[in-house]
Amino acid sequence: MTVLPLIQGYPGKSTGHGGLGWSSVTLVRHGERLLLADTGSFGMRSLLAERLAAQGVEPRDVTDILLTHAHYDHAANYLLFPSATVWIGAAELDWATGREPAFDPLPELYAADLAGNPRTRRVTGDGEILPGVEAFTTPGHTPGSVVYRVGTVLFTGDAAKNRAELLGGDVDMTLDREASRASVRKILGLWRERPDTLLVPGHDVPMRWTAAGPEYAGTRAAGIRSWFGEDLAATTHFDLTEGA
């Protein structure tokens, strides 16, 4: 099995412009299958195309998409992979299609398409969904959030978005705080269950559990380039890697 991080999630949010939507997107070569754990947001599309091409992967090569939940920054790009079976929590689709549009990160039209798409497969509980691929229900952030385990790699989505949530046991941005806390405890148990498990959170650098606790398995890379001058040659770079 080969794990290829395409886009690194970021553990933060804007103070004045809403959510950043910088989520983790990971490609996994697992036997004869090519899996994509979450698909990122609209703003990632060109970068996603570049990173896939660098791995010699065409969008039609992806066999399965593992959606942790239905929010736009994780699910919106599933349409770009025409051959992929799309896995998502049954409870997530029921929630996403059974409510009125709201001022939140759910892309209602995409959720409606997912619910009726013949490529969609609904995850109904804990267990194996493909050979070597397991799903675990982790409600809270959304009612039908799902964590996936592929071999010794655990994809938590926003059930545990970052290191702070995993260590602190509490979460930011959740529809059900108590359910989220229980899901974080469940994730910690899964993480420790298999030695050397790599955990890929929804919005942070991948981590491994060691004798000293969670340790990052990579280096954070994040920044913003801005134009405040009189022409495009004058740029200001903001480094967002503090704490990595």
Secondary structure, DSSP 4 states (H G I P E B T S, - for coil): -EEEEEE---S---SSSS------EEEEEETTEEEEE----GGGHHHHHHHHHHTT--GGG--EEE-S---HHHHGGGGG-TT-EEEEEHHHHHHHHSS---SSS--HHHHHHHHH-TTEEEE-SSEEEETTEEEEE--SSSTT-EEEEETTEEEEETTT-SHHHHHHS--SS-S-HHHHHHHHHHHHHHHHHSTT-EEEETTS--EEEETTEEEESS----EEEE--SSSTT--EEEE--TT-
